[in-house]
Amino acid sequence: MIRFTWLQFRVQATVALAALLAFAVLLAVTGPRLASLYADAIRGCQGAGCANAANTFLSRLTITSPYPAVYEVGVALTLAAPAIIGVFWGAPLIARELDNRTLALAWTQSVTRTRWLMVKLALTGLAAMAVTEALALLRAWWSDPISNAIGRGGPYPFGSVFDQGRLGSFIFATSGITPLGYAAFGFALGTAAGVLIRRVVPAMAVTLAIFAVVQVAIPVWARPHFLPPDRTVVSGPSFFASTAMSVGTLTASIVPGQPEAWILASGPINAAGKPVGAIPNACLVPSAAQKPASPDLGACMASRGIEEAITYQPGGRYWPFQWMETGIFLAAALALACICFWRLGRRRT
């Protein structure tokens, strides 16, 4: 039974291994130079100077080919892999058998339905998890200098490909152990859709649609509330006059002392604790349309009792969140597998 399942799966496995090998070659060619650039950037730095050196490294890296492109490809490939697996591995796994009416032949052999489905799910599902996690580990190895720089100075430059810390929506889902959960869920979702719909193409479409919704919903509505967020109020000229705040939106870009914190909400408040919607006119220079902030913006806003309220998840919660999210997706995958067993168990030959 295992040999027969492997023969059916060999084309998908070959394509996946070829893609994995090509990705590994790309990272092996560009990785050593990236590590060298980072080592040169922080050599001899001490204390706060290391944060500045890390930010300078990231800023220069944004205009140094091919590193931003490779970084984006790694994130995109790891993020898309579970969806691709669900669509092209999971959905056809049983739906093709149902569509071609070959299940009856398989079930007339000595293999029971339960064992038949268990072997298919276990072999293909474990392969899906292995491929996805291998992508994540390769990406993590290559981007380690970038991750270290973000850990020292925070995501920077803002608006660039390097403006997310470990808890950022894209980085979190493509690092650590969460790719295992996403891969298991994507594969089980595709398989369950195939069992219930019994047609390959519609099952593929449903799988892609549901997975896309889940992949957006989790970081937007679920992950921010895995644990109660922290809140801090920051004041003083140094904060308002630095790159810690976006002058255009008056929102915080980093949490002082926590460069990898995930900011959920932020905004200025006055001494009474009420939101401030705009920079006071007295703090603006005449050419406000082009350059809204004067060099004394920080001192001016601080003198009027304006502070920045920040709600955030600390960067130290990365691994607890990893275990929580992975557990959620593994539990969902198990539930979907149970649906497959239940549905096929009730089906007549």
N, C-alpha and C positions, 0 to 999 in steps of 0.2 A: 504493500500500500504506500509506503514512504517513497519507494523507487518510482512508482507510477505518478505520485504527486509531484515529485521532482521533475520528471519528464514533461509534465504539463506546464511547469513553472520555469523551465530552463531559459526561455526567451526573455522573460521579464528579468530574471536574475542576471543574465548576461548583459542586458542593457544597463541595469543598475550598477553592476561592477565596472563597466566601461566608463560610465559617467563619473563614478567615484574615483577611478584611476585618473581620469583627465583632470578632475578638480584637484587631486593630490599633487599632480605634476605642476599645475599652475601655482599652487601654494609653495611647493618646494623650490621653485625657480625664484619667486619674489620674496619669500619669507626671510632668508638670511640678510638681505640688504635692509629690509625693514627693521630687523632687530639691531643691526649696526647703526642705523640712523638714530634710533632711540637711545642706544648706549652713548653715542656721541653727544646727544642733546642734554642728557642729565649728568654727564661726567663732572664730578667735582661740586655739584650743587649741595646746598645745605638748607634745612628748615624751609621757610616760606619760599626761598629761591627755587626749590624743586618744583613747586606748583607753577611758578612762572615759566620755568624751563619746559615743563610738561605741556603747558598751553602753547608755548612757542613751537614746540615739536608738532603738535596737532595742527596748528595754524599753517605751518609750512607744508605739512603732509597733504592738506587739502588741494594744493596746487602742484603736487609731485606725482606725476603719472608713474605707474598705473595703480597706485595704492588705493585711492578712493573708489575706483571702479571695481577692483578685486574685493574690497571690503563689502561693497553693495552686492556684488554677485554672491559672495559667501552667505550673507544674511538672507538674500532673496531665495537662494537655492535651498537652504536649510528650512526656511519658512514654508516654501512651496512643497517640499518633499512629502509630508504627510498627506496633503491634499491629492497629489499625483498618485501616491500609493493607494489611497482610498478609491480613486476614480478608475485607475488602470489595473490594480491588483485585486482590490476587494470586490468592487461591483461585479466584474465578470466571473469571479471565482465559482459561485453557485448559480448565478443567473444564466450563464452560458449553458450549464448542464440542464437547467430547467427549460431553457429556450430550445435546446437541441433534443430534448427528451432522452438524454443518455443516463439520467438518474436510475431509471428502472433497471438498466443493465448492471449498473454498479451495485445496486441493492439486491440483486439476485445472486450475487457472489457470496462467499463465506464471510465477508466483512460486514459488520453491523452498521446501521446508519450512524450511531453515536461515534463509533470508532472512525468511520469514514470522514465525518465532519471534523472530528477532533484532530486528526492528522493534518487535514487541509488547513485548518485554522492555526494550529501550532507551528507547522513548518513555514507557512507563508507569513504569518504574523510575526514570528521571531525574526525572520529575514527582513521584514519591513522595519522593525525596531532597530536592528543592527545597522542597516544602511543609513537610517536617519541619524542615529547617534554617532556613527562614524563621520558623517558630514559635519555634525556639530563639534566633534572633537578636533577635526582637522581645522575648522574655522577658528576654534578657540586657540589652538596652537599658533596659527599664523597671526591672529590679531592680539596676541598676548602683550606686545609692546603698546598697542593702542589702548588696551584695557588698563594697563598699568599707568599710562599717562592720564587717562580719565580718572583713575583712582587717586592720583596725586593732585590734580588741578581741577577736576570736574569736567563735564561735557563741554567741549569747546572746539572751534568757534560755533556760536549759536546759529542754527539754521544750516549747518553743514552736515555731512554724513556722520560726523563724530559727535553729534550733540545729544546722544543718549547714553546714560549710565547703565549699569547692570539690570536695574529695574525698569528700564525703558521698554515700551511695548514690543518692539522688534527684537531687541537684544535679549530680553528675558526669555522669549519664546524660542530662541535659537541657541541657547547656551545651557550649561548644566545638564540636568536630567529631564527637563520638560519635553525635549524632542522625543524621548521614549514614550511618554504619555500621549503626545499628539499623534505619533505614528500608530500606536496601538488603537487609539480612538478612530483615526481616519480609516484604517484597514477594517476595523469591526463595523464602522458605519457603512462603508461600501458593501461589505458582505451582507449585512442585515438588509440594506436597501435592495440588493439583488434577490435575496430570499423572499422578501415581501412583494416586490414589484414583478419579479420573474421575467424581466426583459432587460437586456444589457444596457442599451443606450439610455432609456429613461432612468435606470438605476444610477448610471454614471452622472447624469444631470442632477438628480436629487442629492446625490452624495456631495457633489461640488457645492451646490447651493447651501446645504445645511452646514457643511464644514466651514464655508466662508462666513456664515452668520455667527457660528460659535467662535471662530478665530477673532472676530471683531468684538463680540459681546464680552468675552472673558476679560480682556485687559481694560475695557471701558467700564463695565458694570460690576464685575465680580472681584477681580484681583485687588482693586483699591481698598476693598473691605474685608480682606482675609483677616486682618488684624486692625484694631482701632488706630487711625492715623494720629501722629503727633502734631502739635501746633506750637509755633513759636512766634514771637513778635520781635522784629529787629529794628533798631533805630540807630541814628548816628550818621554824621556826614560821610564816613568812609563807605557805608553800604550804598547810599543813594548816589554817590558820585562814582561808583565803580561799575564794572560790567556785571555785577551781581543783579542789576535791575535793568530791564528793558525800558528805556525812556518812552518809547512809543506807546507801550501798553501799560506801563507802571506795574508790571508783574515781575516777580523774582525769577532769576535764572538759576541760582544756586542757594543752598542753605548754608550760611556761614559755619565752618567747622565740619560740614558733612557733604563733601563734594559729590558723593554718589547717591544722595537722597533723591527720592522720586517725589517731585512737587505735584500735588494734586490740585491745589488752588492757592492763589496769593493775590494780594492787593493792598494798597496803602489805606491806612485808617488815621483819623485825627485823634486828638487827645480824648475825645468823648467815646472813641471806639467805633465811630461811624465811617463808612467807606468814603474815600476821596476819589472823585472821578477824573480829576485833571490836575496838572501841575499849577500851583498858585501863580497868578499873573506876575506877582512881584519877583518870582524866581526865574522868569523868562527874560531873555535878552531881546532886543528889537528884531533880530532876524529869526524870530521863532518859527517861521514857516519852513525854513531850511534846517536850522540847527536849534531845536527847542531847548537844549540844556546849556546853561552857562557853566564855566568852570567851578562856580560856587553853588551849584544846584544842591549838592548834598547838605552843605551847611545851611542853606536857605530853607530847605524842607524840614530839616531836623530842628531848626530854631522855631518853627511853627508847630512843633509837636506832632509832626507826621511820622508815622511808623509803618513798617511793612509786616502784615500778618501773613504767615505762611503755614499751610496745612500740607503735611508730607508724610511719606513712609520712609523711615531711615534705611540707609543702604545695608545696614547689618541684618535686615530681615530677608535678604536675598535667599538664603538657603531654606529658612522656614517656608517662604512662599513657594520655592521650588518643590518642596515635598508636598505641600498642600495641593498645588495645581496638578502635579503629576499624579497624585492619588485620586483626584477628581476624575481625570481623564482615564486612568486605568480602571476605576470603578465603572465609568460609563462604558468602556470597551467590554468589560466583563458582562454588564447587563445586556449589551447588544449581542454578545455571543450567546447568552442564554436564550434570547429571542430566536436566534437562528436554530438552536437545538429544539426549542419548543415548536417552532413552525414546521421544521422538517419532520419532527417526530409525529406530527398529526397528519402529514401528507400521505396520501395513499399512493402506492406504486402504480 
